[in-house]
Amino acid sequence: MDDDGRYRDNRSDFVRGAKDIAKVAKKQVGKKVGRGVDRMADEYVKRSYKRFEEEDDDDDYAGVPSNDGYYRNDSRANDDEGHSDSTEGHDEDDEIYEGEYQGIPRADSGKAGGVDGVTSAAQQFRDLSAYEGERRKDQEELAQQYEVILQECGHGKFQWTLYFVLGLALMADGVEIFVVGFVLPSAEKDMCLSEPNKGMLGLIVYLGMMVGAFVWGGLADRIGRRQTLLISLSINSVFAFFSSFVQGYSSFLLCRLLSGVGIGGSIPIVFSYYSEFLAQEKRGEHLSWLCMFWMIGGIYASAMAWAIIPHYGWSFQMGSAYQFHSWRVFVLVCAFPSVAAICAITTMPESPRFFLENGKHDEAWMILKQVHDTNMRAKGYPERVFSVTTIKTVKQMDELVNLGDGAAWHEKWRVKLSSLFHQVWSNFQTIFSPEYRRVTYMMMAVWFSMSFSYYGLTVWFPDMIKYLQKQEYASRTKVFFKEKVEHVTFNFTLENQVHRQGEYFNDKFMNLRMKSMVFEDSLFEECYFEDITSTNTFFKNCTFIATLFYNTDLFKYRLINSRLINSTFLHNKEGCLLSDISDDNNAYMVYFVSFLGTLAVLPGNIVSALLMDKIGRLRMLAGSSVISCISCFFLSFGNSESAMIALLCLFGGISIASWNALDVLTVELYPSDKRTTAFGFLNALCKLAAVLGISIFTSFVGITKAVPILFASAALAAGSFLALKLPETRGQVLQ
């Protein structure tokens, strides 16, 4: 190619590069924040076109032979004109900078205009794909070096201390799942909850945790694991505390929602945080041991509910407007693990891997030295010196968010929050980039199938047990037909009876409790009802003549198609219509079943921890899912309460291995700067699947067992098949 052709190609490359500068500037900052950068880049494009047009004119003239047979050598005839262009460009740049974005560094060569100025800007705002390539190379080098450093630091006192500290945060998550289920039988009496309200209260925690997992997971990759975990646990503690004292249903629902939002960040952050202190040969096993604290949270909640809620004497009230019963004490006690976790985490350092990913070499080195020295002292080698002097840090993206000293504080905060939002959103979009897209979609399918079946079945089991209890209770119902009772005083409990076409004359029902009583087509004449407490009691097509109701909860909505003749209600009790059979024995059974279900997880957790690094994550995940799928088949044979409890324990003990393997895989499949973002998103999807599973499965209680079992088995089978398509991460360094 001749000189003229090469020159024109260079000119075209230059113009395209100037356009790329504008695109890069728009990507790196938001629309409002980046106006200065955008305009500056556009000015470079305009000036480059203007200069090249002038050079085109010279080229056209230069390309024509003169009369004397020679070509012109000079591309610029007037040097002063070139100097004028440069000066003009400088003035425009000054005009752009004044009053615009003050945080953009200004290259000195930009004053000269022309090619040199644009080249300097291109150096400053380089192509993002090339820059990402450099970052990826740095991350790969850091991953290898970081593994060697962790080997030198060893595994000892520091990791075990962090294990128990983070275990408290995971325990708080386990407690949160059980709180609402345990308090519902008591809370419905205080708040007069209808069936839809009870259902919403049960699901609201999962919805809050779904939002929290996504939000806190994204923030932890930007502002740090430790700081984000402290913020999320603080929100959980505050609103868990408030929910213990608020009186109305709406305020209690809001507090539990926000409490769930706070605790939603614990799982994705805790596993990512702990994994970054573990060497490769310890990671799978010790992350599995960490899962035990979720089980401990369930045991803690069951034990506290068993010990506190049935003690109705642990209560006080201020008039009829404010009541504080024993179930509120239980809610308060359930906030203790979260508070304890906050206090403990304040004593622990940030993840050094997070610091290295964000260019903070000195902070990371100090923490790794602390890990090394703590472990060596505990092992009896205090003289050993931390030999690492320099650690690879990752190249950082330019964050142009400084508005200068003259900007108002609220404007600075707005810009910082806007920049943080764009960074988190950009990080989230990266997990769907071509490099991670296939892994992300596969993990989404596995997480969804596991959560749909596990949470759906674990909530369906207790409901099925309640249904079997009701059937067994109904089978013991006594029926009385056309009985006549006169001048009799009833001062004992009436329970599980049906009276049809009875006649009651001058009878007294005093200081008694009516449980599941039904009177049909009966006559009450000159009767007296005093101090009656009833549950699931109704009068259908009955007639009351000259009857007095004093201090009872037999409101008119319990009198279905009944007639009242000269009858009076005085000092009615405040209360609610309760449809469930809720006595102390049933409450103890609920706590006991939950206690056994969580305790049954222990053997599966121990086995999975010991085998995780020996057989691999994928075999553990797929194998456990297959066995869980088979165990679902046996649910169709569970026709008694004891059989359902045994099957619940079997399913929980088997499925825990799948969850442990899934947690470890999620940590190891994504790089450190995207780990909690990906984990948080997948955990949020998990909670969404839980809501769908619970809603679908419980709708079939009392109708058929085949549909829930079929759904759960199909989901587990699909999850085990897809799990085998994932890459194995055993033996790999942490990305």
C-alpha positions in Angstrom: 0.0 0.0 0.0 1.3 3.5 -0.8 1.9 6.2 1.7 -1.4 7.9 0.8 -3.4 4.7 1.4 -1.7 4.1 4.7 -2.5 7.6 5.8 -6.2 7.3 4.9 -6.4 4.0 6.8 -4.8 5.6 9.9 -7.3 8.5 9.6 -10.2 6.0 9.6 -8.8 4.1 12.6 -8.4 7.4 14.4 -12.0 8.5 13.8 -13.4 5.1 14.9 -11.2 5.3 18.0 -12.6 8.8 18.8 -16.1 7.4 18.6 -15.2 4.5 20.9 -14.0 7.1 23.4 -17.4 8.5 23.6 -19.0 5.1 24.1 -16.5 4.2 26.8 -17.2 7.5 28.6 -20.9 6.9 28.5 -20.5 3.3 29.9 -18.1 4.2 32.7 -20.4 6.8 34.3 -24.1 7.5 34.3 -26.0 9.7 32.0 -26.2 12.7 34.3 -22.8 12.2 36.0 -21.0 11.7 32.7 -22.2 14.6 30.7 -18.8 16.3 30.9 -17.1 13.2 29.7 -19.7 12.7 27.0 -19.4 16.2 25.7 -15.6 16.1 25.8 -15.5 12.9 23.8 -18.0 14.4 21.2 -15.8 17.4 20.9 -12.9 15.2 20.1 -14.9 13.5 17.4 -16.1 16.8 15.9 -12.6 18.3 15.9 -11.1 15.2 14.4 -13.6 15.3 11.5 -12.9 18.9 11.0 -9.2 18.4 10.9 -9.4 15.4 8.5 -11.7 17.3 6.2 -9.0 20.0 5.9 -6.4 17.4 5.4 -8.6 15.8 2.7 -8.6 19.1 0.9 -4.8 19.2 1.1 -4.6 15.5 0.0 -6.8 16.2 -3.0 -4.6 19.0 -4.0 -1.5 17.0 -3.3 -2.7 14.1 -5.3 -2.9 16.1 -8.6 0.3 16.6 -10.6 1.4 20.1 -11.0 2.4 21.7 -14.3 6.0 21.1 -13.8 5.4 17.4 -13.3 6.2 17.2 -9.5 3.9 16.4 -6.5 3.6 18.7 -3.5 5.5 17.5 -0.4 3.9 19.7 2.3 0.6 18.6 3.7 0.1 21.9 5.5 0.8 25.2 3.7 0.1 27.5 6.6 1.5 26.7 10.1 -0.3 29.6 11.7 -3.6 28.1 10.7 -2.7 24.8 12.4 -1.8 26.7 15.5 -5.2 28.5 15.4 -7.0 25.2 15.4 -5.1 24.0 18.4 -5.9 27.2 20.3 -9.6 26.9 19.4 -9.8 23.4 20.7 -8.1 24.4 24.0 -10.7 27.1 24.6 -13.6 24.7 24.0 -12.1 22.2 26.5 -11.8 24.9 29.1 -15.5 25.7 28.5 -16.5 22.1 29.0 -14.6 21.8 32.3 -16.1 24.8 33.9 -19.3 24.0 35.8 -19.3 20.4 34.6 -17.9 17.2 36.0 -14.9 18.1 38.2 -13.8 14.6 39.0 -12.4 13.8 35.5 -8.6 13.9 35.3 -7.5 16.2 32.6 -4.6 15.2 30.4 -1.9 17.9 29.7 -1.6 16.9 26.1 -5.3 17.8 25.4 -4.4 21.4 25.2 -2.6 20.9 21.9 -5.7 19.6 20.1 -5.4 17.4 17.1 -4.1 13.9 17.1 -2.0 14.1 20.2 -4.9 15.2 22.4 -7.2 12.4 21.2 -4.4 9.8 21.6 -4.1 10.9 25.2 -7.8 10.6 25.8 -7.8 7.2 24.2 -5.0 6.1 26.6 -7.2 7.3 29.5 -10.4 5.7 28.4 -9.2 2.5 26.9 -11.4 -0.1 25.4 -13.3 -2.0 28.1 -12.9 -5.4 26.6 -9.1 -5.1 26.5 -9.2 -3.7 30.1 -11.3 -6.6 31.2 -8.8 -9.0 29.7 -6.1 -7.4 31.8 -8.2 -7.7 34.9 -8.9 -11.3 34.2 -5.3 -12.0 33.8 -4.6 -10.3 37.1 -7.3 -12.3 38.8 -5.9 -15.6 37.5 -2.4 -14.7 38.8 -3.9 -13.5 42.1 -5.9 -16.8 42.5 -2.8 -18.9 42.2 -0.7 -16.7 44.5 -3.6 -16.4 47.0 -3.8 -20.2 47.3 -0.1 -20.4 48.1 -0.4 -17.7 50.7 -3.4 -19.5 52.4 -1.3 -22.6 52.5 1.5 -20.7 54.3 -1.1 -19.2 56.8 -2.4 -22.7 57.6 -5.7 -23.7 59.0 -6.1 -23.2 62.7 -7.4 -20.9 65.4 -8.3 -18.0 63.2 -10.5 -20.1 60.8 -12.2 -21.8 63.7 -12.9 -18.5 65.4 -14.4 -17.2 62.2 -16.3 -20.4 61.8 -18.2 -19.9 65.1 -18.7 -16.1 64.4 -20.2 -16.7 61.0 -22.1 -19.7 62.3 -24.1 -17.3 64.5 -25.2 -15.4 61.4 -26.2 -18.6 59.7 -28.0 -19.7 62.8 -30.0 -16.4 62.7 -31.2 -17.3 59.2 -32.3 -20.8 60.4 -34.2 -19.2 63.3 -36.0 -16.8 61.0 -37.5 -19.6 58.9 -39.2 -21.1 62.0 -40.4 -18.0 63.9 -43.6 -17.3 62.2 -44.7 -20.9 62.0 -44.3 -21.3 65.7 -46.1 -18.1 66.7 -49.1 -18.4 64.4 -51.3 -20.6 66.6 -50.9 -18.0 69.4 -50.7 -14.8 67.3 -53.9 -15.5 65.5 -55.8 -15.2 68.8 -54.3 -11.8 69.6 -54.6 -10.4 66.0 -57.7 -12.2 64.9 -56.0 -13.5 61.8 -58.1 -15.0 59.0 -56.8 -17.9 56.9 -55.5 -15.6 54.1 -53.7 -13.4 56.6 -52.1 -16.4 58.2 -51.0 -17.6 54.8 -49.5 -14.2 53.9 -47.7 -14.0 57.3 -46.1 -17.4 56.5 -44.9 -16.3 53.1 -43.8 -12.8 53.8 -40.5 -13.9 55.4 -39.5 -15.7 52.2 -40.4 -12.7 50.1 -38.3 -10.5 52.4 -35.4 -12.9 52.3 -35.6 -13.0 48.5 -35.2 -9.2 48.3 -32.5 -9.2 50.9 -30.4 -11.9 49.2 -30.4 -10.1 45.9 -29.6 -6.6 47.4 -27.0 -7.6 50.0 -25.3 -10.1 47.7 -24.7 -7.4 45.1 -23.5 -4.8 47.7 -21.1 -7.3 49.3 -19.0 -7.4 46.1 -18.8 -3.6 46.1 -18.5 -2.4 49.7 -17.2 -5.5 51.4 -18.4 -8.8 53.0 -18.0 -7.7 56.6 -19.6 -4.3 56.3 -22.6 -5.6 54.3 -23.1 -8.5 56.7 -23.1 -6.1 59.7 -25.7 -3.8 58.0 -28.0 -6.7 57.0 -27.9 -8.3 60.5 -28.5 -5.0 62.1 -31.7 -4.5 60.1 -32.8 -8.0 61.0 -32.2 -7.4 64.7 -34.0 -4.0 64.8 -37.1 -5.2 63.1 -37.2 -8.5 64.9 -37.1 -6.6 68.1 -39.9 -4.2 67.0 -42.1 -7.2 65.8 -42.1 -8.4 69.3 -43.9 -5.3 70.6 -46.1 -4.1 67.7 -49.8 -4.9 68.2 -51.5 -4.7 64.8 -51.4 -7.3 62.0 -50.2 -4.8 59.4 -47.3 -3.5 61.5 -46.3 -7.0 62.5 -46.4 -8.1 58.9 -44.2 -5.1 57.9 -41.7 -5.8 60.7 -41.3 -9.5 59.7 -40.9 -8.5 56.0 -38.1 -6.1 56.9 -36.6 -8.6 59.3 -36.5 -11.1 56.4 -34.9 -8.5 54.1 -32.1 -8.1 56.6 -31.4 -11.8 57.2 -31.6 -12.5 53.5 -28.0 -11.4 53.1 -26.6 -13.9 55.6 -26.3 -17.1 53.5 -24.7 -15.6 50.3 -22.3 -13.4 52.3 -21.4 -16.0 55.0 -20.3 -18.7 52.6 -18.4 -16.3 50.4 -16.7 -14.6 53.3 -15.6 -17.9 55.0 -14.5 -19.5 51.7 -11.9 -16.7 51.2 -10.1 -17.8 54.3 -10.0 -21.5 53.4 -7.3 -23.3 51.4 -8.4 -25.6 48.6 -8.1 -28.9 50.5 -10.2 -27.6 53.4 -12.8 -25.6 51.6 -15.5 -28.3 50.8 -15.3 -29.9 54.2 -15.4 -26.8 56.3 -18.1 -25.0 54.3 -20.2 -28.2 54.8 -19.5 -28.0 58.6 -20.7 -24.4 58.5 -24.1 -25.6 57.3 -24.6 -27.2 60.6 -25.4 -23.9 62.2 -28.6 -23.6 60.1 -29.7 -26.8 61.7 -28.7 -25.5 65.1 -30.9 -22.4 64.4 -33.9 -24.7 63.8 -33.2 -26.7 67.0 -32.8 -23.4 69.0 -36.1 -22.1 67.6 -37.9 -25.4 68.4 -36.5 -25.6 71.9 -37.3 -21.9 72.7 -40.9 -22.3 71.4 -41.4 -25.4 73.4 -40.0 -23.7 76.6 -41.7 -20.3 76.2 -44.9 -20.2 74.2 -47.1 -22.6 76.3 -46.3 -20.6 79.4 -49.2 -18.2 79.1 -48.4 -16.7 82.5 -45.4 -15.0 81.0 -47.5 -12.0 79.8 -48.8 -8.7 80.8 -51.3 -6.2 79.4 -52.1 -2.5 79.7 -55.8 -2.3 79.3 -57.3 -3.9 76.2 -55.2 -1.9 73.8 -51.7 -3.4 74.6 -51.0 -7.1 75.3 -47.6 -8.8 75.6 -48.1 -12.6 75.7 -45.6 -15.4 75.8 -45.3 -15.8 72.0 -43.9 -12.2 71.9 -41.2 -13.2 74.4 -40.3 -16.1 72.0 -40.0 -13.6 69.1 -37.7 -11.4 71.2 -35.5 -14.4 72.2 -35.2 -15.4 68.5 -33.4 -12.1 67.8 -30.5 -13.1 70.1 -28.5 -15.0 67.6 -28.5 -12.1 65.2 -27.4 -9.7 67.9 -24.7 -12.0 69.1 -23.5 -12.4 65.5 -23.2 -8.6 65.1 -21.1 -8.3 68.3 -18.8 -11.1 67.2 -18.3 -10.0 63.6 -17.1 -6.6 64.7 -14.0 -8.3 66.1 -13.2 -10.0 62.8 -11.4 -8.4 59.8 -12.6 -8.0 56.2 -11.9 -10.6 53.6 -8.3 -10.0 52.3 -9.4 -11.4 49.0 -12.0 -8.6 48.7 -9.2 -6.0 49.4 -6.9 -7.5 46.8 -9.7 -7.5 44.2 -10.2 -3.8 44.9 -6.5 -2.8 44.8 -6.0 -2.5 48.6 -2.7 -4.3 49.0 -1.6 -3.1 52.4 -4.9 -3.8 54.1 -5.0 -7.3 52.7 -1.4 -8.1 53.6 -2.0 -7.0 57.3 -5.0 -9.3 57.5 -3.2 -12.3 56.0 -0.3 -11.7 58.4 -2.8 -11.7 61.3 -4.2 -15.0 60.1 -0.7 -16.5 59.8 0.5 -15.2 63.2 -2.7 -16.3 65.0 -2.5 -19.8 63.6 1.2 -20.2 64.2 1.0 -19.0 67.8 -1.9 -21.4 68.5 0.2 -24.3 67.0 3.2 -23.4 69.1 5.4 -21.8 66.4 5.4 -18.1 67.4 8.8 -17.5 65.8 7.6 -18.3 62.3 7.6 -15.1 60.1 5.1 -14.3 57.4 7.3 -14.5 54.4 5.0 -12.8 51.8 6.2 -9.3 51.0 4.1 -8.4 47.9 0.7 -9.7 46.7 -0.8 -9.3 43.3 -3.6 -6.8 43.1 -6.2 -6.5 40.4 -6.4 -3.5 38.0 -9.2 -1.2 39.0 -11.8 0.4 36.8 -11.8 4.2 36.9 -14.7 5.4 39.1 -15.3 9.1 38.3 -17.6 10.1 41.1 -15.7 13.0 42.7 -17.7 16.2 42.4 -15.2 18.4 44.1 -15.4 20.4 47.3 -18.0 22.9 46.0 -20.8 20.3 45.6 -23.5 20.0 48.2 -23.5 17.0 50.5 -26.8 15.6 49.2 -25.5 15.9 45.6 -22.4 14.0 46.5 -24.5 11.3 48.2 -26.8 11.1 45.2 -23.8 10.7 42.8 -22.2 8.0 45.1 -25.5 6.1 45.4 -26.1 6.4 41.7 -22.6 5.2 40.9 -22.9 2.3 43.4 -26.2 1.2 41.8 -24.7 1.2 38.3 -21.7 -0.8 39.6 -23.9 -3.4 41.3 -26.2 -3.7 38.3 -23.2 -4.0 35.9 -21.8 -6.7 38.1 -25.1 -8.5 38.1 -25.3 -8.3 34.3 -21.8 -9.8 34.1 -22.9 -13.2 35.5 -25.1 -13.5 32.3 -22.2 -12.6 30.0 -21.1 -15.3 27.5 -18.4 -16.5 29.9 -20.8 -17.3 32.7 -24.1 -17.6 31.0 -24.3 -21.4 30.7 -23.2 -22.0 34.3 -25.7 -19.4 35.6 -28.6 -20.9 33.8 -27.7 -24.4 34.9 -27.3 -23.2 38.5 -30.6 -21.4 38.3 -32.4 -24.6 37.3 -30.7 -26.7 40.0 -31.4 -24.1 42.7 -35.0 -23.7 41.7 -35.7 -27.5 41.5 -34.1 -28.1 44.9 -35.8 -25.3 46.7 -39.2 -26.0 45.1 -39.2 -29.6 46.2 -37.5 -29.1 49.6 -39.5 -26.2 51.0 -42.7 -27.4 49.4 -42.4 -30.8 51.1 -41.1 -29.5 54.5 -44.1 -27.2 54.8 -46.5 -29.8 53.4 -45.4 -32.4 55.9 -46.7 -30.5 59.0 -49.9 -29.6 57.2 -50.4 -33.2 56.3 -49.8 -34.1 60.0 -52.4 -31.5 61.1 -54.8 -32.9 58.6 -54.3 -36.5 59.8 -54.7 -35.2 63.4 -58.0 -33.6 62.4 -59.2 -36.7 60.8 -58.3 -38.8 63.8 -60.0 -36.2 66.1 -63.1 -36.2 64.0 -63.3 -40.0 64.2 -63.7 -39.7 67.9 -66.7 -37.2 67.7 -69.6 -38.1 69.9 -73.1 -37.6 68.5 -76.2 -37.0 70.8 -79.7 -37.1 69.2 -82.9 -35.6 70.7 -81.6 -35.4 74.2 -83.6 -33.4 76.9 -81.8 -31.7 79.7 -83.5 -29.7 82.4 -82.2 -27.8 85.5 -78.6 -29.0 85.0 -75.4 -26.9 85.6 -72.5 -27.6 83.1 -69.2 -26.4 84.6 -66.8 -28.7 82.9 -65.2 -28.9 79.4 -67.4 -29.8 76.5 -65.4 -31.1 73.6 -65.8 -32.8 70.2 -69.5 -33.4 70.4 -72.5 -33.0 68.1 -76.0 -32.4 69.6 -78.9 -32.7 67.2 -82.5 -31.7 68.0 -81.9 -31.4 71.7 -84.0 -29.5 74.2 -82.4 -27.6 77.1 -84.6 -25.9 79.7 -83.4 -23.8 82.6 -79.8 -25.1 82.3 -76.7 -23.2 83.3 -73.4 -23.3 81.3 -70.9 -21.6 83.6 -67.1 -21.3 83.7 -66.5 -23.8 81.0 -64.7 -24.3 77.7 -66.3 -25.4 74.5 -64.0 -27.1 72.0 -65.4 -28.3 68.6 -69.0 -28.3 69.8 -71.9 -28.2 67.3 -75.6 -27.8 68.3 -78.0 -28.4 65.4 -81.8 -27.8 65.4 -81.8 -27.4 69.2 -83.9 -25.4 71.6 -82.5 -23.4 74.6 -85.2 -21.9 76.9 -84.4 -19.8 80.0 -80.8 -20.9 79.9 -77.8 -19.0 81.3 -74.4 -18.9 79.7 -71.6 -17.3 81.8 -67.8 -17.0 81.3 -67.7 -19.2 78.2 -64.5 -19.7 76.1 -65.1 -21.5 72.9 -63.1 -22.8 70.0 -64.6 -24.1 66.7 -68.1 -24.0 68.3 -71.3 -23.2 66.4 -75.1 -23.2 66.9 -76.9 -24.1 63.7 -80.7 -23.6 63.2 -81.1 -23.2 66.9 -83.7 -21.2 68.9 -82.9 -19.2 72.1 -85.8 -18.1 74.3 -85.3 -15.9 77.3 -81.6 -16.8 77.4 -78.8 -14.6 78.9 -75.2 -14.6 77.5 -72.9 -13.0 80.1 -69.1 -12.6 79.5 -68.9 -15.1 76.7 -67.3 -15.2 73.3 -70.5 -16.7 71.7 -70.9 -13.9 69.3 -73.7 -13.8 66.8 -71.5 -15.0 64.0 -71.4 -18.4 65.9 -75.2 -18.5 65.7 -75.8 -19.7 62.2 -79.5 -19.3 61.0 -80.6 -19.2 64.7 -83.4 -17.2 66.3 -83.1 -15.1 69.4 -86.3 -14.4 71.3 -86.1 -12.1 74.4 -82.4 -13.1 74.7 -79.6 -10.7 75.8 -75.7 -10.5 75.3 -73.9 -8.7 78.2 -70.1 -7.9 78.4 -69.0 -10.0 75.5 -65.4 -11.1 75.5 -63.0 -9.8 73.0 -61.8 -12.7 70.8 -61.5 -14.2 67.4 -63.1 -17.0 65.5 -60.5 -19.8 65.5 -61.0 -22.7 63.0 -58.0 -24.8 64.1 -57.9 -27.2 66.9 -55.2 -25.6 69.0 -54.6 -27.1 72.4 -51.4 -27.5 74.3 -50.8 -31.1 73.1 -51.0 -30.1 69.5 -48.6 -27.2 70.1 -46.1 -29.5 71.7 -46.4 -31.9 68.8 -45.6 -29.1 66.3 -42.5 -28.1 68.2 -41.5 -31.7 68.7 -41.9 -32.5 65.0 -39.8 -29.5 64.0 -37.1 -30.4 66.5 -36.9 -34.0 65.2 -36.8 -32.7 61.6 -33.9 -30.4 62.2 -32.1 -33.0 64.4 -32.4 -35.6 61.6 -30.2 -33.4 59.4 -27.2 -34.0 61.7 -26.1 -37.4 60.3 -26.5 -36.2 56.7 -24.5 -33.1 57.4 -21.6 -35.1 59.0 -21.5 -37.6 56.1 -21.5 -34.8 53.4 -18.8 -32.9 55.2 -16.5 -35.9 55.4 -17.0 -36.9 51.8 -17.3 -33.6 50.0 -13.6 -33.3 49.2 -13.3 -37.1 48.5 -16.1 -37.8 46.0 -16.6 -34.3 44.6 -19.3 -31.7 44.6 -21.2 -33.0 41.6 -21.5 -36.6 42.7 -22.6 -35.5 46.1 -25.2 -33.2 44.7 -26.6 -35.6 42.0 -26.4 -38.6 44.3 -28.2 -36.9 47.2 -30.9 -35.6 44.8 -31.6 -39.1 43.4 -31.9 -40.6 46.8 -34.2 -37.8 47.9 -36.3 -38.4 44.8 -36.6 -42.0 45.8 -37.6 -41.2 49.3 -40.4 -39.0 48.0 -42.0 -42.1 46.5 -42.4 -43.6 50.0 -44.5 -40.6 51.1 -47.5 -42.2 49.4 -47.4 -45.0 52.0 -47.4 -42.6 54.9 -51.0 -42.8 56.2 -50.3 -42.2 59.9 -48.8 -39.4 62.0 -45.8 -41.4 63.1 -45.1 -42.6 59.5 -45.2 -39.0 58.2 -42.8 -37.9 60.9 -40.3 -40.7 60.1 -40.4 -39.8 56.4 -39.9 -36.1 57.2 -36.7 -37.0 59.1 -35.5 -39.3 56.3 -36.0 -36.7 53.6 -34.3 -34.0 55.6 -31.3 -36.1 56.5 -30.8 -37.1 52.8 -31.4 -33.7 51.2 -29.0 -31.8 53.4 -26.1 -33.3 51.4 -27.5 -31.7 48.2 -27.7 -28.3 49.8 -24.1 -28.5 51.1 -22.8 -29.5 47.7 -24.8 -26.7 46.1 -23.5 -24.1 48.4 -19.9 -25.1 47.8 -20.4 -25.2 44.1 -21.9 -21.8 44.0 -19.0 -20.4 45.9 -16.4 -22.0 43.7 -17.9 -21.4 40.2 -17.8 -17.6 40.3 -14.8 -15.3 40.7 -14.4 -13.3 43.8 -15.6 -10.0 42.4 -18.9 -11.6 41.4 -19.3 -14.3 44.0 -21.8 -12.8 46.4 -23.7 -11.2 43.6 -24.2 -14.6 41.9 -24.8 -16.3 45.2 -27.3 -13.7 46.3 -29.2 -13.9 43.0 -29.4 -17.7 43.1 -30.5 -17.6 46.8 -33.2 -15.0 45.9 -34.4 -17.4 43.2 -34.4 -20.2 45.8 -36.8 -18.2 48.0 -39.1 -17.5 45.1 -39.2 -21.2 44.3 -39.9 -21.8 48.0 -43.0 -19.5 47.8 -44.3 -21.3 44.7 -43.6 -24.7 46.2 -45.4 -23.9 49.5 -48.3 -22.3 47.8 -48.8 -25.2 45.4 -48.2 -28.1 47.7 -50.3 -26.9 50.6 -53.3 -26.3 48.3 -53.5 -30.1 47.9 -53.6 -30.9 51.6 -56.7 -33.1 52.2 -57.3 -33.5 48.5 -54.5 -35.8 47.3 -51.0 -36.7 48.1 -50.1 -37.8 44.5 -49.7 -34.3 43.0 -47.3 -32.9 45.6 -45.2 -36.1 45.5 -45.2 -36.1 41.7 -44.1 -32.5 41.6 -41.3 -32.9 44.2 -40.0 -36.1 42.6 -40.0 -34.6 39.1 -38.2 -31.5 40.4 -35.5 -33.5 42.2 -35.0 -35.8 39.2 -34.5 -32.8 36.9 -32.1 -31.2 39.4 -30.0 -34.3 39.7 -29.7 -34.6 35.9 -28.8 -31.0 35.4 -26.3 -31.1 38.3 -24.2 -33.6 36.3 -23.8 -31.0 33.5 -22.1 -28.5 35.8 -18.3 -28.3 35.9 -16.6 -30.0 38.8 -14.7 -27.6 41.1 -12.9 -30.1 43.5 -9.2 -29.5 43.5 -9.4 -26.0 41.9 -8.1 -22.8 43.4 -10.7 -20.2 44.4 -11.2 -17.9 41.4 
